[in-house]
Amino acid sequence: MKLKTIILLMMLPVAVMAQDKSYRGDGIDDYLQYAPWAGVVALKVAGVDGASNWKRFVVNAAASYVLMAGTSYTLKHTIHERRPDGTDDRAFPSGHAAVSFAGAHVLHKEYGKVSPWISVGGYAVATFTAIDRVYRHRHKWHDVAAGAAIGIGATELGYWLGDKITGERSRYRVSVSSDGLSLAVQL
C-alpha cells in the first residue's frame, strides 16, 4: 500500500506540469480589445474624412456593437464550454476577439479607403488580442476564430441595419414619430 501511495505522489507533480494550463490572468488583451474602437473614434474626432458622417457612424457602430455583444453573450450562456485554464464554462466564443475584430472591421469600413495601413493596423491589433487569449489559456483557437467571425459578421449586419435605420445610402427610409414607425421605399 505504501508503494502505491509513493508512486501516486511522485506522479502528481508530473501530471500537473504536463497540463501547464494554469490561469495566467487577464492582461493587455483586456485593453487591446478596445484599441480599434478607440482608433476609429480618434480619427473621427481628429476630422479625418471617413466613409460616414457622424450620424451614420454612431448608428452603424452602435448597431454593430450591440449585435456583436448580444450574439457573443447569448452563445457564451448557451454553449457552456470550459476554458482551457478551467476557471469557468464561458469559453465559446471569445468575447475579446469579437470586440476587437468588430472594432477593426468598423475601422476598415470607415477608413480603409483612406489608407490600407489603417485597416492592417486594426486587424493586427485584433489578431494579437486573439493570440494573447489563446496564449493565456483563456481560449482555444476555435473560440477566437468564432469570436472574430462574430465581430466581422455583426459589423457587416450592423452597417446594413444602421443604413436602413438612418436612411443613409439606402432606398429605404425609416422614421419614428409620435404617430408610430414609418417606412418609405424610394423607387
N, CA and C atoms as a LAMMPS dump frame, in Angstrom:
ITEM: TIMESTEP
0
ITEM: NUMBER OF ATOMS
561
ITEM: BOX BOUNDS ff ff ff
-5.0000000000000000e+02 5.0000000000000000e+02
-5.0000000000000000e+02 5.0000000000000000e+02
-5.0000000000000000e+02 5.0000000000000000e+02
ITEM: ATOMS id mol type element x y z
1 1 1 N 0.818 -1.188 0
2 1 2 C 0 0 0
3 1 3 C 0.863 1.255 0
4 2 1 N 1.961 1.243 0.721
5 2 2 C 2.841 2.399 0.771
6 2 3 C 3.451 2.693 -0.598
7 3 1 N 3.796 1.655 -1.336
8 3 2 C 4.413 1.832 -2.643
9 3 3 C 3.455 2.528 -3.614
10 4 1 N 2.182 2.152 -3.603
11 4 2 C 1.196 2.797 -4.463
12 4 3 C 1.045 4.273 -4.099
13 5 1 N 1.048 4.575 -2.844
14 5 2 C 0.924 5.966 -2.395
15 5 3 C 2.133 6.776 -2.815
16 6 1 N 3.309 6.209 -2.694
17 6 2 C 4.532 6.907 -3.084
18 6 3 C 4.541 7.151 -4.592
19 7 1 N 4.145 6.159 -5.398
20 7 2 C 4.1 6.319 -6.855
21 7 3 C 3.082 7.387 -7.233
22 8 1 N 1.92 7.358 -6.581
23 8 2 C 0.89 8.364 -6.855
24 8 3 C 1.395 9.763 -6.533
25 9 1 N 2.037 9.938 -5.407
26 9 2 C 2.577 11.242 -5.027
27 9 3 C 3.696 11.694 -5.959
28 10 1 N 4.473 10.748 -6.495
29 10 2 C 5.532 11.099 -7.435
30 10 3 C 4.951 11.505 -8.791
31 11 1 N 3.838 10.917 -9.176
32 11 2 C 3.236 11.199 -10.485
33 11 3 C 2.401 12.48 -10.484
34 12 1 N 1.921 12.891 -9.333
35 12 2 C 1.053 14.067 -9.259
36 12 3 C 1.722 15.328 -9.802
37 13 1 N 2.949 15.683 -9.419
38 13 2 C 3.575 16.881 -9.998
39 13 3 C 3.795 16.765 -11.509
40 14 1 N 4.078 15.55 -11.99
41 14 2 C 4.274 15.356 -13.421
42 14 3 C 2.969 15.641 -14.165
43 15 1 N 1.855 15.159 -13.629
44 15 2 C 0.555 15.397 -14.265
45 15 3 C 0.208 16.882 -14.266
46 16 1 N 0.488 17.552 -13.172
47 16 2 C 0.187 18.984 -13.09
48 16 3 C 1.066 19.768 -14.062
49 17 1 N 2.358 19.46 -14.122
50 17 2 C 3.248 20.172 -15.025
51 17 3 C 2.922 19.878 -16.479
52 18 1 N 2.46 18.676 -16.791
53 18 2 C 2.134 18.327 -18.171
54 18 3 C 0.952 19.147 -18.68
55 19 1 N 0.043 19.499 -17.794
56 19 2 C -1.103 20.297 -18.22
57 19 3 C -0.682 21.721 -18.534
58 20 1 N 0.131 22.333 -17.723
59 20 2 C 0.638 23.693 -17.901
60 20 3 C -0.444 24.647 -18.417
61 21 1 N -1.607 24.55 -17.825
62 21 2 C -2.705 25.405 -18.237
63 21 3 C -3.159 26.265 -17.056
64 22 1 N -2.224 26.655 -16.247
65 22 2 C -2.585 27.468 -15.101
66 22 3 C -3.074 28.835 -15.567
67 23 1 N -3.951 29.378 -14.798
68 23 2 C -4.506 30.684 -15.136
69 23 3 C -3.403 31.724 -15.055
70 24 1 N -3.173 32.424 -16.146
71 24 2 C -2.112 33.427 -16.2
72 24 3 C -2.666 34.831 -16.045
73 25 1 N -3.91 34.932 -15.717
74 25 2 C -4.514 36.251 -15.509
75 25 3 C -4.799 36.972 -16.807
76 26 1 N -5.724 37.878 -16.738
77 26 2 C -6.009 38.711 -17.896
78 26 3 C -5.035 39.871 -17.875
79 27 1 N -4.611 40.281 -19.032
80 27 2 C -3.589 41.308 -19.102
81 27 3 C -3.891 42.342 -20.147
82 28 1 N -2.934 42.543 -21.022
83 28 2 C -3.019 43.612 -22.009
84 28 3 C -4.192 43.413 -22.965
85 29 1 N -4.615 42.178 -23.154
86 29 2 C -5.738 41.908 -24.043
87 29 3 C -7.032 42.566 -23.555
88 30 1 N -7.141 42.788 -22.246
89 30 2 C -8.316 43.488 -21.715
90 30 3 C -8.409 44.914 -22.244
91 31 1 N -7.276 45.518 -22.523
92 31 2 C -7.239 46.892 -23.032
93 31 3 C -7.18 46.921 -24.56
94 32 1 N -6.408 46.006 -25.125
95 32 2 C -6.233 45.988 -26.581
96 32 3 C -7.523 45.698 -27.338
97 33 1 N -8.452 45.002 -26.721
98 33 2 C -9.693 44.692 -27.43
99 33 3 C -10.439 45.961 -27.834
100 34 1 N -10.212 47.046 -27.105
101 34 2 C -10.892 48.306 -27.416
102 34 3 C -10.046 49.256 -28.269
103 35 1 N -8.812 48.904 -28.56
104 35 2 C -7.923 49.787 -29.325
105 35 3 C -8.458 50.116 -30.72
106 36 1 N -8.985 49.148 -31.489
107 36 2 C -9.536 49.527 -32.796
108 36 3 C -10.724 50.484 -32.673
109 37 1 N -11.555 50.287 -31.658
110 37 2 C -12.679 51.203 -31.427
111 37 3 C -12.16 52.593 -31.097
112 38 1 N -11.146 52.662 -30.23
113 38 2 C -10.561 53.966 -29.876
114 38 3 C -9.924 54.609 -31.102
115 39 1 N -9.311 53.808 -31.956
116 39 2 C -8.681 54.337 -33.165
117 39 3 C -9.679 54.979 -34.11
118 40 1 N -10.816 54.322 -34.319
119 40 2 C -11.807 54.879 -35.244
120 40 3 C -12.412 56.158 -34.67
121 41 1 N -12.65 56.185 -33.374
122 41 2 C -13.193 57.399 -32.757
123 41 3 C -12.155 58.521 -32.796
124 42 1 N -10.895 58.198 -32.539
125 42 2 C -9.832 59.213 -32.571
126 42 3 C -9.709 59.823 -33.966
127 43 1 N -9.758 59.002 -34.996
128 43 2 C -9.682 59.519 -36.364
129 43 3 C -10.892 60.394 -36.679
130 44 1 N -12.06 59.976 -36.221
131 44 2 C -13.282 60.753 -36.459
132 44 3 C -13.198 62.104 -35.748
133 45 1 N -12.772 62.098 -34.491
134 45 2 C -12.651 63.337 -33.709
135 45 3 C -11.593 64.254 -34.317
136 46 1 N -10.518 63.656 -34.84
137 46 2 C -9.444 64.449 -35.45
138 46 3 C -9.86 65.068 -36.781
139 47 1 N -11.027 64.695 -37.284
140 47 2 C -11.522 65.288 -38.515
141 47 3 C -11.07 64.602 -39.785
142 48 1 N -10.503 63.409 -39.668
143 48 2 C -10.095 62.667 -40.861
144 48 3 C -11.368 62.214 -41.58
145 49 1 N -11.45 62.526 -42.87
146 49 2 C -12.634 62.167 -43.642
147 49 3 C -12.733 60.657 -43.794
148 50 1 N -13.834 60.114 -43.324
149 50 2 C -14.082 58.688 -43.436
150 50 3 C -15.252 58.434 -44.357
151 51 1 N -15.76 57.228 -44.317
152 51 2 C -16.857 56.838 -45.195
153 51 3 C -18.206 57.375 -44.729
154 52 1 N -18.306 57.789 -43.469
155 52 2 C -19.594 58.172 -42.906
156 52 3 C -19.548 59.526 -42.229
157 53 1 N -20.719 60.165 -42.183
158 53 2 C -20.86 61.337 -41.329
159 53 3 C -21.043 60.829 -39.895
160 54 1 N -21.09 61.743 -38.941
161 54 2 C -21.183 61.35 -37.542
162 54 3 C -22.442 60.537 -37.247
163 55 1 N -23.57 60.965 -37.781
164 55 2 C -24.836 60.271 -37.52
165 55 3 C -24.763 58.826 -37.994
166 56 1 N -24.343 58.65 -39.221
167 56 2 C -24.251 57.296 -39.78
168 56 3 C -23.234 56.462 -39.005
169 57 1 N -22.105 57.049 -38.671
170 57 2 C -21.07 56.326 -37.927
171 57 3 C -21.591 55.849 -36.577
172 58 1 N -22.216 56.746 -35.818
173 58 2 C -22.688 56.387 -34.477
174 58 3 C -23.739 55.285 -34.547
175 59 1 N -24.713 55.423 -35.435
176 59 2 C -25.769 54.406 -35.546
177 59 3 C -25.19 53.075 -36
178 60 1 N -24.355 53.091 -37.031
179 60 2 C -23.791 51.842 -37.554
180 60 3 C -22.861 51.172 -36.555
181 61 1 N -22.02 51.958 -35.892
182 61 2 C -21.098 51.386 -34.912
183 61 3 C -21.87 50.833 -33.713
184 62 1 N -22.881 51.563 -33.261
185 62 2 C -23.687 51.089 -32.133
186 62 3 C -24.439 49.812 -32.501
187 63 1 N -25.029 49.782 -33.69
188 63 2 C -25.735 48.575 -34.132
189 63 3 C -24.767 47.396 -34.215
190 64 1 N -23.572 47.641 -34.726
191 64 2 C -22.564 46.582 -34.835
192 64 3 C -22.188 46.053 -33.459
193 65 1 N -21.953 46.96 -32.515
194 65 2 C -21.54 46.556 -31.168
195 65 3 C -22.65 45.785 -30.455
196 66 1 N -23.875 46.27 -30.559
197 66 2 C -24.994 45.597 -29.903
198 66 3 C -25.197 44.193 -30.477
199 67 1 N -25.142 44.064 -31.791
200 67 2 C -25.289 42.745 -32.41
201 67 3 C -24.155 41.804 -32.007
202 68 1 N -22.927 42.315 -31.989
203 68 2 C -21.774 41.504 -31.606
204 68 3 C -21.882 41.064 -30.148
205 69 1 N -22.179 42.009 -29.256
206 69 2 C -22.254 41.694 -27.828
207 69 3 C -23.42 40.749 -27.54
208 70 1 N -24.553 40.983 -28.16
209 70 2 C -25.708 40.119 -27.942
210 70 3 C -25.468 38.696 -28.412
211 71 1 N -24.844 38.564 -29.579
212 71 2 C -24.544 37.231 -30.102
213 71 3 C -23.532 36.513 -29.219
214 72 1 N -22.462 37.207 -28.856
215 72 2 C -21.427 36.598 -28.012
216 72 3 C -21.992 36.18 -26.657
217 73 1 N -22.728 37.075 -26.028
218 73 2 C -23.294 36.806 -24.706
219 73 3 C -24.262 35.622 -24.764
220 74 1 N -25.12 35.608 -25.769
221 74 2 C -26.083 34.52 -25.896
222 74 3 C -25.38 33.181 -26.074
223 75 1 N -24.379 33.146 -26.946
224 75 2 C -23.653 31.895 -27.159
225 75 3 C -22.878 31.465 -25.923
226 76 1 N -22.233 32.402 -25.241
227 76 2 C -21.478 32.064 -24.029
228 76 3 C -22.38 31.438 -22.969
229 77 1 N -23.611 31.921 -22.871
230 77 2 C -24.521 31.432 -21.835
231 77 3 C -25.412 30.28 -22.321
232 78 1 N -25.19 29.859 -23.562
233 78 2 C -25.935 28.728 -24.103
234 78 3 C -25.046 27.509 -24.269
235 79 1 N -23.819 27.729 -24.739
236 79 2 C -22.9 26.616 -25.067
237 79 3 C -22.025 26.233 -23.876
238 80 1 N -21.908 26.563 -22.851
239 80 2 C -21.137 26.151 -21.667
240 80 3 C -19.869 25.339 -21.968
241 81 1 N -18.939 25.922 -22.71
242 81 2 C -17.656 25.264 -22.972
243 81 3 C -16.626 25.737 -21.944
244 82 1 N -15.946 24.766 -21.325
245 82 2 C -14.974 25.077 -20.272
246 82 3 C -13.74 25.729 -20.859
247 83 1 N -13.231 26.737 -20.159
248 83 2 C -11.995 27.402 -20.578
249 83 3 C -10.814 26.457 -20.374
250 84 1 N -9.764 26.596 -21.182
251 84 2 C -8.583 25.742 -21.007
252 84 3 C -7.94 25.872 -19.623
253 85 1 N -8.062 27.034 -18.987
254 85 2 C -7.497 27.193 -17.651
255 85 3 C -8.442 26.701 -16.558
256 86 1 N -9.647 26.274 -16.952
257 86 2 C -10.585 25.685 -16.011
258 86 3 C -11.337 26.657 -15.123
259 87 1 N -11.243 27.962 -15.379
260 87 2 C -11.854 28.931 -14.467
261 87 3 C -13.372 29 -14.569
262 88 1 N -13.947 28.79 -15.746
263 88 2 C -15.406 28.797 -15.88
264 88 3 C -15.797 28.093 -17.172
265 89 1 N -17.077 28.121 -17.479
266 89 2 C -17.561 27.447 -18.688
267 89 3 C -18.157 28.442 -19.68
268 90 1 N -17.463 29.557 -19.857
269 90 2 C -17.916 30.605 -20.782
270 90 3 C -16.862 30.877 -21.86
271 91 1 N -16.234 29.817 -22.369
272 91 2 C -15.133 29.996 -23.311
273 91 3 C -15.591 30.308 -24.727
274 92 1 N -16.713 29.732 -25.144
275 92 2 C -17.116 29.873 -26.551
276 92 3 C -18.26 30.85 -26.689
277 93 1 N -18.104 31.833 -27.559
278 93 2 C -16.922 32.275 -28.315
279 93 3 C -16.101 33.262 -27.485
280 94 1 N -14.97 33.66 -28.002
281 94 2 C -14.14 34.645 -27.316
282 94 3 C -14.76 36.033 -27.47
283 95 1 N -15.162 36.608 -26.354
284 95 2 C -15.714 37.965 -26.378
285 95 3 C -14.655 38.995 -26.716
286 96 1 N -13.431 38.792 -26.217
287 96 2 C -12.336 39.719 -26.529
288 96 3 C -12.08 39.76 -28.039
289 97 1 N -12.049 38.581 -28.669
290 97 2 C -11.826 38.533 -30.12
291 97 3 C -12.99 39.18 -30.863
292 98 1 N -14.209 38.938 -30.399
293 98 2 C -15.378 39.533 -31.051
294 98 3 C -15.326 41.053 -30.97
295 99 1 N -15.023 41.59 -29.799
296 99 2 C -14.95 43.047 -29.624
297 99 3 C -13.853 43.638 -30.499
298 100 1 N -12.672 43.038 -30.465
299 100 2 C -11.549 43.618 -31.209
300 100 3 C -11.739 43.5 -32.718
301 101 1 N -12.265 42.386 -33.206
302 101 2 C -12.478 42.265 -34.649
303 101 3 C -13.648 43.113 -35.132
304 102 1 N -14.664 43.304 -34.301
305 102 2 C -15.74 44.222 -34.677
306 102 3 C -15.177 45.636 -34.803
307 103 1 N -14.359 46.048 -33.851
308 103 2 C -13.733 47.374 -33.922
309 103 3 C -12.812 47.514 -35.122
310 104 1 N -12.047 46.473 -35.4
311 104 2 C -11.146 46.517 -36.559
312 104 3 C -11.934 46.612 -37.859
313 105 1 N -13.07 45.932 -37.914
314 105 2 C -13.859 45.965 -39.143
315 105 3 C -14.566 47.317 -39.3
316 106 1 N -15.006 47.916 -38.2
317 106 2 C -15.555 49.275 -38.273
318 106 3 C -14.464 50.23 -38.755
319 107 1 N -13.266 50.103 -38.204
320 107 2 C -12.135 50.926 -38.625
321 107 3 C -11.873 50.75 -40.119
322 108 1 N -11.924 49.52 -40.59
323 108 2 C -11.723 49.234 -42.016
324 108 3 C -12.827 49.858 -42.872
325 109 1 N -14.073 49.699 -42.45
326 109 2 C -15.187 50.232 -43.241
327 109 3 C -15.157 51.758 -43.291
328 110 1 N -14.733 52.386 -42.213
329 110 2 C -14.711 53.842 -42.164
330 110 3 C -13.469 54.439 -42.829
331 111 1 N -12.298 53.82 -42.628
332 111 2 C -11.038 54.439 -43.053
333 111 3 C -10.151 53.56 -43.928
334 112 1 N -10.646 52.405 -44.35
335 112 2 C -9.855 51.512 -45.2
336 112 3 C -9.5 52.117 -46.543
337 113 1 N -10.36 53.008 -47.051
338 113 2 C -10.079 53.651 -48.34
339 113 3 C -9.164 54.857 -48.182
340 114 1 N -9.058 55.379 -46.975
341 114 2 C -8.127 56.484 -46.728
342 114 3 C -6.699 55.957 -46.813
343 115 1 N -6.462 54.829 -46.146
344 115 2 C -5.162 54.158 -46.211
345 115 3 C -5.355 52.697 -45.833
346 116 1 N -4.838 51.786 -46.641
347 116 2 C -4.969 50.372 -46.277
348 116 3 C -4.218 50.042 -44.99
349 117 1 N -3.232 50.864 -44.627
350 117 2 C -2.469 50.61 -43.408
351 117 3 C -3.3 50.809 -42.15
352 118 1 N -4.339 51.624 -42.254
353 118 2 C -5.25 51.778 -41.119
354 118 3 C -5.955 50.448 -40.871
355 119 1 N -6.422 49.823 -41.936
356 119 2 C -7.067 48.504 -41.807
357 119 3 C -6.082 47.464 -41.288
358 120 1 N -4.884 47.455 -41.843
359 120 2 C -3.863 46.493 -41.408
360 120 3 C -3.586 46.663 -39.91
361 121 1 N -3.469 47.893 -39.455
362 121 2 C -3.223 48.145 -38.034
363 121 3 C -4.347 47.637 -37.155
364 122 1 N -5.587 47.898 -37.55
365 122 2 C -6.731 47.438 -36.768
366 122 3 C -6.81 45.931 -36.68
367 123 1 N -6.643 45.277 -37.832
368 123 2 C -6.702 43.818 -37.835
369 123 3 C -5.492 43.2 -37.126
370 124 1 N -4.337 43.858 -37.166
371 124 2 C -3.155 43.346 -36.451
372 124 3 C -3.387 43.375 -34.943
373 125 1 N -3.957 44.465 -34.445
374 125 2 C -4.257 44.549 -33.011
375 125 3 C -5.292 43.49 -32.627
376 126 1 N -6.313 43.317 -33.452
377 126 2 C -7.339 42.312 -33.167
378 126 3 C -6.74 40.901 -33.176
379 127 1 N -5.863 40.638 -34.133
380 127 2 C -5.219 39.323 -34.209
381 127 3 C -4.332 39.085 -32.995
382 128 1 N -3.57 40.099 -32.59
383 128 2 C -2.734 39.959 -31.397
384 128 3 C -3.592 39.687 -30.163
385 129 1 N -4.718 40.373 -30.057
386 129 2 C -5.623 40.151 -28.924
387 129 3 C -6.09 38.699 -28.901
388 130 1 N -6.478 38.165 -30.054
389 130 2 C -6.94 36.78 -30.131
390 130 3 C -5.82 35.801 -29.772
391 131 1 N -4.632 36.045 -30.301
392 131 2 C -3.495 35.166 -29.994
393 131 3 C -3.177 35.198 -28.509
394 132 1 N -3.235 36.376 -27.907
395 132 2 C -2.954 36.51 -26.482
396 132 3 C -3.977 35.746 -25.639
397 133 1 N -5.231 35.714 -26.073
398 133 2 C -6.248 34.958 -25.342
399 133 3 C -5.924 33.461 -25.343
400 134 1 N -5.42 32.969 -26.468
401 134 2 C -5.027 31.558 -26.534
402 134 3 C -3.769 31.34 -25.694
403 135 1 N -2.796 32.233 -25.797
404 135 2 C -1.55 32.119 -25.042
405 135 3 C -1.814 32.096 -23.538
406 136 1 N -2.765 32.888 -23.084
407 136 2 C -3.081 32.957 -21.654
408 136 3 C -3.99 31.822 -21.2
409 137 1 N -4.266 30.889 -22.091
410 137 2 C -5.1 29.725 -21.798
411 137 3 C -6.514 30.117 -21.384
412 138 1 N -6.994 31.214 -21.937
413 138 2 C -8.382 31.606 -21.697
414 138 3 C -9.296 31.024 -22.77
415 139 1 N -8.712 30.71 -23.949
416 139 2 C -9.492 30.188 -25.062
417 139 3 C -8.678 29.197 -25.874
418 140 1 N -9.411 28.427 -26.663
419 140 2 C -8.802 27.583 -27.693
420 140 3 C -8.943 28.327 -29.011
421 141 1 N -8.258 27.811 -30.036
422 141 2 C -8.252 28.514 -31.32
423 141 3 C -9.648 28.663 -31.923
424 142 1 N -10.476 27.658 -31.782
425 142 2 C -11.818 27.766 -32.368
426 142 3 C -12.665 28.818 -31.656
427 143 1 N -12.385 29.075 -30.379
428 143 2 C -13.108 30.128 -29.646
429 143 3 C -12.807 31.506 -30.225
430 144 1 N -11.519 31.773 -30.483
431 144 2 C -11.152 33.097 -31.005
432 144 3 C -11.529 33.232 -32.473
433 145 1 N -11.484 32.135 -33.224
434 145 2 C -11.919 32.195 -34.633
435 145 3 C -13.412 32.511 -34.707
436 146 1 N -14.191 31.891 -33.844
437 146 2 C -15.63 32.179 -33.811
438 146 3 C -15.876 33.621 -33.363
439 147 1 N -15.113 34.086 -32.382
440 147 2 C -15.247 35.474 -31.939
441 147 3 C -14.933 36.458 -33.056
442 148 1 N -13.884 36.178 -33.816
443 148 2 C -13.523 37.043 -34.944
444 148 3 C -14.64 37.056 -35.989
445 149 1 N -15.175 35.884 -36.302
446 149 2 C -16.262 35.801 -37.283
447 149 3 C -17.506 36.545 -36.802
448 150 1 N -17.807 36.425 -35.524
449 150 2 C -18.962 37.136 -34.966
450 150 3 C -18.735 38.641 -35.039
451 151 1 N -17.534 39.102 -34.703
452 151 2 C -17.23 40.532 -34.749
453 151 3 C -17.367 41.11 -36.144
454 152 1 N -16.812 40.425 -37.124
455 152 2 C -16.88 40.911 -38.513
456 152 3 C -18.299 40.793 -39.051
457 153 1 N -18.952 39.667 -38.79
458 153 2 C -20.321 39.478 -39.262
459 153 3 C -21.289 40.478 -38.642
460 154 1 N -21.138 40.731 -37.36
461 154 2 C -22.009 41.693 -36.685
462 154 3 C -21.799 43.1 -37.234
463 155 1 N -20.568 43.431 -37.602
464 155 2 C -20.301 44.746 -38.181
465 155 3 C -20.95 44.88 -39.549
466 156 1 N -20.837 43.856 -40.363
467 156 2 C -21.497 43.895 -41.675
468 156 3 C -23.008 44.053 -41.514
469 157 1 N -23.581 43.262 -40.633
470 157 2 C -25.02 43.34 -40.388
471 157 3 C -25.395 44.672 -39.735
472 158 1 N -24.543 45.152 -38.832
473 158 2 C -24.797 46.433 -38.177
474 158 3 C -24.799 47.597 -39.149
475 159 1 N -23.883 47.591 -40.106
476 159 2 C -23.855 48.648 -41.119
477 159 3 C -25.07 48.558 -42.034
478 160 1 N -25.465 47.356 -42.395
479 160 2 C -26.642 47.189 -43.24
480 160 3 C -27.888 47.685 -42.502
481 161 1 N -28.037 47.239 -41.252
482 161 2 C -29.192 47.636 -40.453
483 161 3 C -29.161 49.134 -40.14
484 162 1 N -27.99 49.642 -39.782
485 162 2 C -27.851 51.067 -39.481
486 162 3 C -28.207 51.946 -40.657
487 163 1 N -27.823 51.527 -41.851
488 163 2 C -28.177 52.288 -43.053
489 163 3 C -29.678 52.247 -43.307
490 164 1 N -30.32 51.152 -42.938
491 164 2 C -31.782 51.086 -43.067
492 164 3 C -32.446 52.03 -42.056
493 165 1 N -31.881 52.125 -40.883
494 165 2 C -32.454 52.983 -39.839
495 165 3 C -32.26 54.457 -40.164
496 166 1 N -31.066 54.827 -40.572
497 166 2 C -30.774 56.246 -40.814
498 166 3 C -31.199 56.708 -42.192
499 167 1 N -31.419 55.767 -43.095
500 167 2 C -31.764 56.151 -44.459
501 167 3 C -30.554 56.525 -45.284
502 168 1 N -29.357 56.452 -44.711
503 168 2 C -28.134 56.771 -45.427
504 168 3 C -27.841 55.682 -46.456
505 169 1 N -27.47 56.094 -47.664
506 169 2 C -27.057 55.161 -48.714
507 169 3 C -28.073 54.037 -48.925
508 170 1 N -29.312 54.377 -48.842
509 170 2 C -30.343 53.366 -48.936
510 170 3 C -31.547 53.906 -49.678
511 171 1 N -32.306 53.001 -50.265
512 171 2 C -33.56 53.394 -50.896
513 171 3 C -34.69 53.393 -49.875
514 172 1 N -34.412 52.94 -48.666
515 172 2 C -35.421 52.859 -47.619
516 172 3 C -35.193 53.959 -46.592
517 173 1 N -36.265 54.469 -46.043
518 173 2 C -36.158 55.476 -45.002
519 173 3 C -37.099 55.071 -43.869
520 174 1 N -36.529 54.903 -42.694
521 174 2 C -37.311 54.532 -41.521
522 174 3 C -37.322 55.723 -40.585
523 175 1 N -38.501 56.053 -40.055
524 175 2 C -38.578 57.156 -39.098
525 175 3 C -39.542 56.795 -37.983
526 176 1 N -39.289 57.393 -36.831
527 176 2 C -40.131 57.173 -35.67
528 176 3 C -40.705 58.523 -35.27
529 177 1 N -42.014 58.56 -35.043
530 177 2 C -42.669 59.793 -34.605
531 177 3 C -43.702 59.44 -33.548
532 178 1 N -44.409 60.443 -33.081
533 178 2 C -45.433 60.192 -32.067
534 178 3 C -46.569 59.338 -32.628
535 179 1 N -46.709 59.324 -33.95
536 179 2 C -47.74 58.515 -34.591
537 179 3 C -47.324 57.059 -34.76
538 180 1 N -46.056 56.783 -34.627
539 180 2 C -45.571 55.411 -34.772
540 180 3 C -44.368 55.338 -35.681
541 181 1 N -44.141 54.169 -36.213
542 181 2 C -42.995 53.868 -37.065
543 181 3 C -43.447 53.944 -38.52
544 182 1 N -42.644 54.594 -39.359
545 182 2 C -42.995 54.642 -40.776
546 182 3 C -41.806 54.185 -41.616
547 183 1 N -42.123 53.553 -42.726
548 183 2 C -41.116 53.047 -43.65
549 183 3 C -41.462 53.579 -45.043
550 184 1 N -40.482 54.19 -45.681
551 184 2 C -40.664 54.692 -47.042
552 184 3 C -39.653 54.019 -47.948
553 185 1 N -40.101 53.608 -49.132
554 185 2 C -39.236 52.955 -50.108
555 185 3 C -39.158 53.85 -51.333
556 186 1 N -37.925 54.221 -51.699
557 186 2 C -37.714 55.055 -52.878
558 186 3 C -37.599 54.159 -54.105
559 187 1 N -38.41 54.419 -55.111
560 187 2 C -38.384 53.59 -56.32
561 187 3 C -37.585 54.221 -57.414
